[in-house]
Amino acid sequence: MSFTPETRRRRTFAIISHPDAGKTTLTEKLLLFSGAIHIAGAVKGRKASRHATSDWMEIEKQRGISVASSVMQMLYREHVVNLLDTPGHKDFSEDTYRVLTAVDSALMVIDAANGVEAQTKRLIEVCRQRDTPIITFINKMDREGRDPIELLDEVEAELGMPCVPMTWPVGQGKGFGGIVNLRTQSMRLFDAGEDKRSDEYEVVSLDQRDKLAERFGHDWELAEQNMELMAEAAPAFDLEQFLAAKQTPVFFGSAVNNFGVQEVLDALVDLAPAPRPRFSTEKDGSHKEIAPDMANFSGVVFKVQANMDPSHRDRIAFVRVCSGKYTPGMKLKVQRSAKELRPTSVVTFLSQRREAVDEAFAGDIIGFTTHGGVQLGDTITDGISLQYTGLPFFAPELFQTVELKNPMKSKQLQAGLLQLGEEGAIQVFRPEVGGAMLLGAVGQLQFEVVQHRLMAEYGVDIRLMPCRFTGARWITADTPEAMKKFTDENASKLALDAADTLAYMMTSAYDLRLTAERHPQVHFHPLREHAGLSLSSQ
């Protein structure tokens, strides 16, 4: 049976941005417009009584930031849209990088006042490495911001690809009058402060230019000049160029006012790609293309989340379906361990709400509820032998040791750290020669989240203490003899991570350089992929 029609209905994308660009607000408005939710909860920071639909963890509610990636599915215009919201904060960039391996396109949100900010640049780099098509949404046009042409120049420079405006703003800040849809040659008029649905805003055809010129005066003249300029300077939209990540369509709006959101949602359905083939690594190191409508079911675990429901102590493995069709009760196998996977339930997500899965196709994100046996990067199939690659683990740059306040809780600590390490919330290293567990993080806030979650979810109170290590590198060697010589000489600096991969814990860049010179047949990797070490040494 061909699954092509179902696969073609799927759109799976991630929303990326710097913190405070309005990403979580836009996520909610997309859900609102598709009819998936009927009330939007505002993110109002520490004391808010209602929180963003996509933020569920207690610490997120206290801080008003997203630290875990959320998955939401909605139906819009006969399409199944899978939306992955990502943490914007740089301390949780690893989670975001892994989410970007599970999507077919990205929606980049930019604050009109701030332009392309630091965290957005990092995420752009990941999208570029993977040739992920990017749709750009310039948000907060109802506030004073930078000139739209200046913003487009900056986006082009950072993305390294031309921008193609699909909508254009008329005025901004207090003078924001609305947006011209260049595809439909009409203008949607903005009413400040009114939280309307998109179809409730007045739309005027560009045939009535005189009416628009009279109403918006200088702002309309300026917008017309800019649109003429862009028509000459910017290339025409080319779907193939966009899908090859060589062009980005740009939309303007104000997510908090539901303004410009409809155009983005339509673009995701009309322009963003359906699921594409993925590559499996064969035993001989070659790559085999796996088509999304292949008969066999396969998927990859890109996120593991413990205790989404604290009363059940469950763990959910988030799986991006890569091929075939999932149906309840089918036999599943974890390729890494060759063990059968028997989930207690399989669900699809609407933020906190979960629903049992009747069927899922390539592009869908489904959650397997398990009590262990699944790790980040695992390939799950209906028995067919294949292994997806590309899920990155970055060497941490910050380390702390764990000290238990109550020694009687050591079992709970071990269980908590094992689960948090497996889900990628923090990297946990067990020293080979004994001693305190080491926690490795990309950013300081990860330590705070783990400390908070150990207390809230496992009842374990810990102190985090400084330690002498400043970095870690995963180890491979040309020969078993070279590896043995290296491990014998450096036993006090070796540790195993959550996947039992050996790492060298370094005290300084000089220490690493010296050790590498002494052991030329040993290779030190700053990044590992689940299915084996890769990327550059040192």
For each residue, the residues with C-beta under 8 A, 3 or more apart:
1: 295
2: 5 293
3: 6 7 292 293 324 325 361 362
4: 7 8 293
5: 2 8 9
6: 3 9 10 325 361
7: 3 4 10 274 275 292 293 361 362 363
8: 4 5 274
9: 5 6 78 79 80 274
10: 6 7 79 80 82 274 275 361 362 363 364
11: 79 80 81 82 104 105 268 269 272 273 274 363
12: 81 82 84 102 103 104 105 275 320 363 364 365
13: 81 82 83 84 103 104 105 106 107 135 268 272
14: 83 84 85 86 96 99 100 102 103 106 107
15: 23 26 27 83 84 85 86 106 107 109
16: 23 86 88 96 100 106 107 108 109 120 123 127
17: 21 22 23 88 108 109 110 111 119 120 123
18: 21 88 111 114 117 118 119 120
19: 65 88 89 119
20: 88 111
21: 17 18 88 109 110 111 114 117 120 139 140
22: 17 25 26 109 111 139 140 255 256
23: 15 16 17 26 27 66 85 86 88 109
24: 27 28 43 52 54 55 66 85
25: 22 28 29 40 42 43 52 255 256
26: 15 22 23 29 30 107 109 137 139 255 261 264
27: 15 23 24 30 31 52 53 54 70 72 83 85
28: 24 25 31 32 37 40 41 52 53 54
29: 25 26 32 33 40 255 258 261
30: 26 27 33 34 74 81 83 261 264 265
31: 27 28 34 36 37 40 53 72 74 83 350 351
32: 28 29 35 36 37 38 40 258
33: 29 30 76 197 198 258 261 262 265
34: 30 31 74 75 76 81 265
35: 32 38 74 75 76
36: 31 32 72 73 74 75 350
37: 28 31 32 40 53 350 351
38: 32 35
39:
40: 25 28 29 31 32 37 53
41: 28 50 51 52 53
42: 25 48 50 52
43: 24 25 48 51 52 55 64
44: 47 48 50 64
45: 48 63 64
46: 62 63 64
47: 44
48: 42 43 44 45 51 61 64
49:
50: 41 42 44
51: 41 43 48 55 60 61 64
52: 24 25 27 28 41 42 43 55 66
53: 27 28 31 37 40 41 72 351 352
54: 24 27 28 66 70 72 85 351
55: 24 43 51 52 60 61 65 66 70
56: 60 68 70 308 351 352
57: 60 61 67 68 453
58: 61 62 452 456
59: 62 63 67 448 449 452 453
60: 51 55 56 57 63 64 65 66 67 68
61: 48 51 55 57 58 64
62: 46 58 59
63: 45 46 59 60 67
64: 43 44 45 46 48 51 60 61
65: 19 55 60 87 88 89
66: 23 24 52 54 55 60 69 70 85 86 87 88 89
67: 57 59 60 63 87 89 92 95 445 449
68: 56 57 60 87 92 95 305
69: 66 84 85 86 87 95 96 99 303
70: 27 54 55 56 66 84 85 349 351
71: 82 83 84 85 318 349 365 367
72: 27 31 36 53 54 82 83 84 85 349 350 351
73: 36 80 81 82 83 348 349 350 364 365
74: 30 31 34 35 36 80 81 83 350
75: 34 35 36 78 79 80 81
76: 33 34 35 79 81 265 269
77: 266 269
78: 9 75
79: 9 10 11 75 76 269
80: 9 10 11 73 74 75 363 364
81: 11 12 13 30 34 73 74 75 76 265 268 269
82: 10 11 12 13 71 72 73 363 364 365
83: 13 14 15 27 30 31 71 72 73 74
84: 12 13 14 15 69 70 71 72 99 102 103 365
85: 14 15 23 24 27 54 66 69 70 71 72
86: 14 15 16 23 66 69 95 96 99 100 123
87: 65 66 67 68 69 92 93 95 96
88: 16 17 18 19 20 21 23 65 66 119
89: 19 65 66 67 92 119 443 445
90: 93 118 119 122 442 443
91: 441 442 443 444 445 446
92: 67 68 87 89 95 96 442 443 445 446
93: 87 90 96 97 119 122 123 442 443
94: 97 98 392 393 394 424 442
95: 67 68 69 86 87 92 98 99 303 424
96: 14 16 69 86 87 92 93 99 100 123 126
97: 93 94 100 101 126 392 394
98: 94 95 101 102 302 303 376 391 392 424
99: 14 69 84 86 95 96 102 103 302 303
100: 14 16 86 96 97 103 106 123 126 127 130 132
101: 97 98 130 300 302 320 390 391 392
102: 12 14 84 98 99 300 302 303 318 320 365
103: 12 13 14 84 99 100 106 132 320
104: 11 12 13 132 133 272 273 274 275 276 363
105: 11 12 13 132 133 134 135 268 272 273
106: 13 14 15 16 100 103 123 127 132 133 134 135
107: 13 14 15 16 26 134 135 137 264 268
108: 16 17 120 123 124 134 135 136 137 248
109: 15 16 17 21 22 23 26 137 139 255
110: 17 21 114 115 116 120 136 137 138 139 151 155
111: 17 18 20 21 22 114 115 117 139 140 145
112: 138 139 140 141 143 145 146 148 151 172 252
113: 140 143 144 145 146
114: 18 21 110 111 117
115: 110 111 146 150 151 154 155
116: 110 120 121 124 154 155 158
117: 18 21 111 114 120 121
118: 18 90 121 122
119: 17 18 19 88 89 90 93 122 123
120: 16 17 18 21 108 110 116 117 123 124 158
121: 116 117 118 124 125 158
122: 90 93 118 119 125 126
123: 16 17 86 93 96 100 106 108 119 120 126 127
124: 108 116 120 121 127 128 134 158 159
125: 121 122 128 129
126: 96 97 100 122 123 129 130 132
127: 16 100 106 123 124 130 132 134 245
128: 124 125 131 132 159 160 245
129: 125 126
130: 100 101 126 127 390
131: 128 244 245
132: 100 103 104 105 106 126 127 128 245
133: 104 105 106 242 243 244 245 248 272 273
134: 105 106 107 108 124 127 159 245 248
135: 13 105 106 107 108 248 249 251 264 267 268 271 272
136: 108 110 155 163 248 249 250 251
137: 26 107 108 109 110 250 251 252 253 255 260 264
138: 110 112 141 148 151 250 251 252 253
139: 21 22 26 109 110 111 112 253 254 255
140: 21 22 111 112 113 143 145 254 255 256
141: 112 138 145 169 172 176 179 252 253 254 259 260
142: 172 173 176 190 192 254 256 257 259
143: 112 113 140 172 173
144: 113 172 173 174
145: 111 112 113 140 141 151 172 173
146: 112 113 115 150 151
147: 150 151
148: 112 138 151 152 168 169 172 226 252
149: 152 153 226 229 230
150: 115 146 147 153 154
151: 110 112 115 138 145 146 147 148 154 155
152: 148 149 155 156 163 165 230 234 250
153: 149 150 156 157
154: 115 116 150 151 157 158
155: 110 115 116 136 151 152 158 159 163 248 250
156: 152 153 159 160 161 162 163
157: 153 154 160
158: 116 120 121 124 154 155
159: 124 128 134 155 156 163 248
160: 128 156 157
161: 156 245 246 247 248
162: 156 234 235 246 247 248
163: 136 152 155 156 159 234 247 248 249 250
164: 234 235 236 237 242 247 248 249 250
165: 152 168 182 227 230 234 249 250 252
166: 181 182 183 237 249 250 251 263 267
167: 179 180 181 182 250 251 252 253 260 263
168: 148 165 179 180 182 223 226 227 230 252
169: 141 148 172 176 178 179 180 223 252
170: 176 177 178 179 180 187 212 216 219 220 223
171: 175 176 177 216 219 223
172: 112 141 142 143 144 145 148 169 175 176
173: 142 143 144 145 176
174: 144 192
175: 171 172 219
176: 141 142 169 170 171 172 173 190 192 254
177: 170 171 189 190 215 216 219 220
178: 169 170 187 188 189 190 201 259
179: 141 167 168 169 170 187 188 190 251 252 253 259 260 263
180: 167 168 169 170 185 186 187 206 223 227
181: 166 167 184 185 186 187 188 263
182: 165 166 167 168 185 227
183: 166
184: 181
185: 180 181 182 205 206 207
186: 180 181 203 204 205 206
187: 170 178 179 180 181 203 204 206 212
188: 178 179 181 198 201 202 203 259 260
189: 177 178 201 202 203 204
190: 142 176 177 178 179 201 254 257 259
191: 194 196 201
192: 142 174 176 257
193: 257
194: 191 257
195: 257 258
196: 191 200 201 257 258
197: 33 200 258
198: 33 188 201 258 259 261 262
199: 262
200: 196 197
201: 178 188 189 190 191 196 198 259
202: 188 189
203: 186 187 188 189
204: 186 187 189 208 211 212
205: 185 186 208
206: 180 185 186 187 209 212
207: 185
208: 204 205 211 212
209: 206 212 213 224
210: 213 214
211: 204 208 214 215
212: 170 187 204 206 208 209 215 216 220
213: 209 210 216 217 220 221
214: 210 211 217
215: 177 211 212 220
216: 170 171 177 212 213 219 220 223
217: 213 214 220 221
218: 221 222
219: 170 171 175 177 216 222 223
220: 170 177 212 213 215 216 217 223 224
221: 213 217 218 224 225
222: 218 219 225 226
223: 168 169 170 171 180 216 219 220 226 227
224: 209 220 221 227 228
225: 221 222 228 229
226: 148 149 168 222 223 229 230
227: 165 168 180 182 223 224 230 231
228: 224 225 231 232
229: 149 225 226 232 233
230: 149 152 165 168 226 227 233 234
231: 227 228 234
232: 228 229
233: 229 230
234: 152 162 163 164 165 230 231
235: 162 164 238 241 247
236: 164
237: 164 166 242 247 249
238: 235 241 242 247
239: 242 243 271
240: 243 244
241: 235 238 244 246 247
242: 133 164 237 238 239 245 246 247 248 249 271
243: 133 239 240 273
244: 131 133 240 241
245: 127 128 131 132 133 134 161 242
246: 161 162 241 242
247: 161 162 163 164 235 237 238 241 242
248: 108 133 134 135 136 155 159 161 162 163 164 242
249: 135 136 163 164 165 166 237 242 267 271
250: 136 137 138 152 155 163 164 165 166 167
251: 135 136 137 138 166 167 179 260 263 264 267
252: 112 137 138 141 148 165 167 168 169 179 260
253: 137 138 139 141 167 179 259 260 261 263 264
254: 139 140 141 142 176 190 257 259 260
255: 22 25 26 29 109 137 139 140 258 259 260 261
256: 22 25 140 142
257: 142 190 192 193 194 195 196 254
258: 29 32 33 195 196 197 198 255 261
259: 141 142 178 179 188 190 198 201 253 254 255
260: 137 141 167 179 188 251 252 253 254 255 263 264
261: 26 29 30 33 198 253 255 258 264 265
262: 33 198 199 265 266
263: 166 167 179 181 251 253 260 266 267
264: 26 30 107 135 137 251 253 260 261 267 268
265: 30 33 34 76 81 261 262 268 269
266: 77 262 263 269 270
267: 135 166 249 251 263 264 270 271 272
268: 11 13 81 105 107 135 264 265 271 272
269: 11 76 77 79 81 265 266 272
270: 266 267
271: 135 239 242 249 267 268
272: 11 13 104 105 133 135 267 268 269
273: 11 104 105 133 243 276
274: 7 8 9 10 11 104 292 363
275: 7 10 12 104 292 322 362 363
276: 104 273 292
277: 289 290 291 292
278: 289 290 292 322 323 388
279: 287 288 289 290 388 389
280: 287 288 290 379 386 387 388 389
281: 285 286 287 387 388 389 531 532
282: 285 286 287 288
283:
284:
285: 281 282
286: 281 282
287: 279 280 281 282
288: 279 280 282 386
289: 277 278 279
290: 277 278 279 280 294 298 322 323 386 388
291: 277 294 323
292: 3 7 274 275 276 277 278 322 323 361 362 363
293: 2 3 4 7 323 324 362
294: 290 291 298 323 324
295: 1 324
296: 323 324 381 382 383 384
297: 321 323 324 325 326 330 332 381 382
298: 290 294 321 322 323 324 379 380 381 382 384 386 388
299: 319 320 321 322 326 366 379 380 381
300: 101 102 319 320 322 377 378 379 380 388 391
301: 304 317 318 319 374 375 376 377 378 379 380
302: 98 99 101 102 318 319 320 376 377 391
303: 69 95 98 99 102 317 318 376 423 424
304: 301 315 316 317 318 374 375 376 422 423 424
305: 68 308 315 316 318 423
306: 314 315 419 420 422 423 457
307: 310 313 314 315 419 453 457
308: 56 305 314 316
309: 312 314
310: 307 313 456 457
311:
312: 309
313: 307 310
314: 306 307 308 309 344 369 370 371
315: 304 305 306 307 369 370 371 372 374 419 423
316: 304 305 308 347 367 368 369 370
317: 301 303 304 343 367 368 370 374 378 380
318: 71 102 301 302 303 304 305 365 366 367
319: 299 300 301 302 365 366 367 368 380
320: 12 101 102 103 299 300 302 363 364 365
321: 297 298 299 324 326 360 361 362 363 364 365 366
322: 275 278 290 292 298 299 300 362 388
323: 278 290 291 292 293 294 296 297 298 362
324: 3 293 294 295 296 297 298 321 361 362 382
325: 3 6 297 359 360 361
326: 297 299 321 330 346 357 359 360 361 364 366
327: 330 358 359
328: 346 356 357 358
329:
330: 297 326 327 382
331: 340 382 383
332: 297 340 341 342 343 368 380 381 382
333: 338 339 340 341 380 381 382 383
334: 337 338 339 340 341 373 374 378 379 380
335: 338 378 379 380 381 385 386 387
336: 375 378 379
337: 334 373
338: 333 334 335
339: 333 334 373
340: 331 332 333 334
341: 332 333 334 368 370 373 374 380
342: 332
343: 317 332 346 368 369 370
344: 314 369 370 371
345: 356 369
346: 326 328 343 356 357 366 367 368 369
347: 316 354 355 356 357 366 367 369
348: 73 354 355 356 357 360 364 365 366 367
349: 70 71 72 73 353 354 365 367
350: 31 36 37 72 73 74 353 354 355
351: 31 37 53 54 56 70 72
352: 53 56
353: 349 350
354: 347 348 349 350 367
355: 347 348 350
356: 328 345 346 347 348
357: 326 328 346 347 348 360 366
358: 327 328
359: 325 326 327
360: 321 325 326 348 357 364 366
361: 3 6 7 10 292 321 324 325 326 364
362: 3 7 10 275 292 293 321 322 323 324
363: 7 10 11 12 80 82 104 274 275 292 320 321
364: 10 12 73 80 82 320 321 326 348 360 361
365: 12 71 73 82 84 102 318 319 320 321 348 349
366: 299 318 319 321 326 346 347 348 357 360
367: 71 316 317 318 319 346 347 348 349 354
368: 316 317 319 332 341 343 346 374 380
369: 314 315 316 343 344 345 346 347
370: 314 315 316 317 341 343 344 373 374
371: 314 315 344
372: 315
373: 334 337 339 341 370
374: 301 304 315 317 334 341 368 370 378 380 422
375: 301 304 336 378 422 498 499 530
376: 98 301 302 303 304 391 393 422 423 424 530
377: 300 301 302 391 529 530 531
378: 300 301 317 334 335 336 374 375 530
379: 280 298 299 300 301 334 335 336 386 387 388 531
380: 298 299 300 301 317 319 332 333 334 335 341 368 374
381: 296 297 298 299 332 333 335 384 385 386
382: 296 297 298 324 330 331 332 333
383: 296 331 333
384: 296 298 381
385: 335 381
386: 280 288 290 298 335 379 381
387: 280 281 335 379 531
388: 278 279 280 281 290 298 300 322 379 391 531
389: 279 280 281 529 530 531 532 534
390: 101 130 529
391: 98 101 300 302 376 377 388 529 530
392: 94 97 98 101 527 528 529
393: 94 376 424 427 497 527 528 529 530
394: 94 97 442 526 527
395: 440 471 472 473 474 503 525 526 527
396: 399 427 440 441 442 471 472
397: 441 442 470 471
398: 440 441 442 443 444 447
399: 396 438 439 440 441 467 469 470 472 505
400: 438 439 441 447 464 465 466 467
401: 436 437 438 439 464 465 466 467
402: 413 417 436 437 438 439 462 463 464 465
403: 436 462 463 464 465
404: 407 409 410 413 460 461 462 463
405: 461 462 463
406: 409 460 461
407: 404 410
408:
409: 404 406 412 413 459 460 461
410: 404 407 413 414
411: 414 415
412: 409 415 416 458 459 460
413: 402 404 409 410 416 417 437 454 458 460 462
414: 410 411 417 418
415: 411 412 418 419 458
416: 412 413 419 420 453 454 457 458 460
417: 402 413 414 420 421 426 428 437 439 454
418: 414 415 421 422 428 498
419: 306 307 315 415 416 422 423
420: 306 416 417 423 425 426 428 450 453 454
421: 417 418 424 425 426 427 428 497 498
422: 304 306 374 375 376 418 419 498
423: 303 304 305 306 315 376 419 420
424: 94 95 98 303 304 376 393 421 427
425: 420 421 446 449 450 453
426: 417 420 421 439 440 441 446 447 449 450
427: 393 396 421 424 439 440 441 472 497 498
428: 417 418 420 421 437 438 439 440 497 498
429: 437 438 439 440 472 495 496 497 503 505
430: 437 438 495 496
431: 434 435 436 437 438 494 495 505
432: 487 491 494 495 496
433: 491 492 494
434: 431
435: 431
436: 401 402 403 431 465 467
437: 401 402 413 417 428 429 430 431
438: 399 400 401 402 428 429 430 431 467 469 495 505
439: 399 400 401 402 417 426 427 428 429 447 450 464
440: 395 396 398 399 426 427 428 429 472
441: 91 396 397 398 399 400 426 427 444 446 447
442: 90 91 92 93 94 394 396 397 398 446
443: 89 90 91 92 93 398 446
444: 91 398 441 447 448
445: 67 89 91 92 448 449
446: 91 92 425 426 441 442 443 449 450
447: 398 400 426 439 441 444 450 451 464
448: 59 444 445 451 452
449: 59 67 425 426 445 446 452 453
450: 420 425 426 439 446 447 453 454
451: 447 448 454 455 462 464
452: 58 59 448 449 455 456
453: 57 59 307 416 420 425 449 450 456 457 458
454: 413 416 417 420 450 451 457 458 460 461 462
455: 451 452 458 459 460 461 462
456: 58 310 452 453
457: 306 307 310 416 453 454
458: 412 413 415 416 453 454 455
459: 409 412 455
460: 404 406 409 412 413 416 454 455
461: 404 405 406 409 454 455
462: 402 403 404 405 413 451 454 455
463: 402 403 404 405
464: 400 401 402 403 439 447 451
465: 400 401 402 403 436
466: 400 401
467: 399 400 401 436 438
468: 507
469: 399 438 472 505 506 507
470: 397 399 506 507 508 509
471: 395 396 397 505 506 509 512
472: 395 396 399 427 429 440 469 495 503 504 505 506
473: 395 503 504 506 512 524 525 526 538
474: 395 497 501 502 503 504 524 525 528 533
475: 483 486 494 502 503 504 522 523 524 525
476: 522 523 525 533
477: 480 482 483 486 519 521 522 523
478: 482 521 522 523
479: 482 483 521
480: 477 483 484
481: 484 485
482: 477 478 479 485 486 519 521 522
483: 475 477 479 480 486 487 522
484: 480 481 487 488
485: 481 482 488 489 519
486: 475 477 482 483 489 490 519 522
487: 432 483 484 490 491 494 502
488: 484 485 491
489: 485 486 518 519
490: 486 487 493 494 504 515
491: 432 433 487 488 494
492: 433
493: 490 504 505 506 507
494: 431 432 433 475 487 490 491 502 503 504 505
495: 429 430 431 432 438 472 502 503 505
496: 429 430 432 500 501 502 503
497: 393 421 427 428 429 474 500 501 503
498: 375 418 421 422 427 428
499: 375 530
500: 496 497
501: 474 496 497 528 533
502: 474 475 487 494 495 496
503: 395 429 472 473 474 475 494 495 496 497
504: 472 473 474 475 490 493 494 512 515 524
505: 399 429 431 438 469 471 472 493 494 495
506: 469 470 471 472 473 493 509 511 512 515
507: 468 469 470 493 511
508: 470 511 512
509: 470 471 506 512 513
510: 513 514
511: 506 507 508 514 515
512: 471 473 504 506 508 509 515 516 524 538
513: 509 510 516 517
514: 510 511 517 518
515: 490 504 506 511 512 518 519 524
516: 512 513 519 520 522 524 538
517: 513 514 520
518: 489 514 515
519: 477 482 485 486 489 515 516 522
520: 516 517
521: 477 478 479 482
522: 475 476 477 478 482 483 486 516 519
523: 475 476 477 478 533 537
524: 473 474 475 504 512 515 516 537 538
525: 395 473 474 475 476 528 533 534 535 536 537
526: 394 395 473 535 536 538
527: 392 393 394 395 534 535
528: 392 393 474 501 525 532 533 534
529: 377 389 390 391 392 393 532 533 534 535
530: 375 376 377 378 389 391 393 499
531: 281 377 379 387 388 389
532: 281 389 528 529
533: 474 476 501 523 525 528 529
534: 389 525 527 528 529
535: 525 526 527 529
536: 525 526
537: 523 524 525
538: 473 512 516 524 526
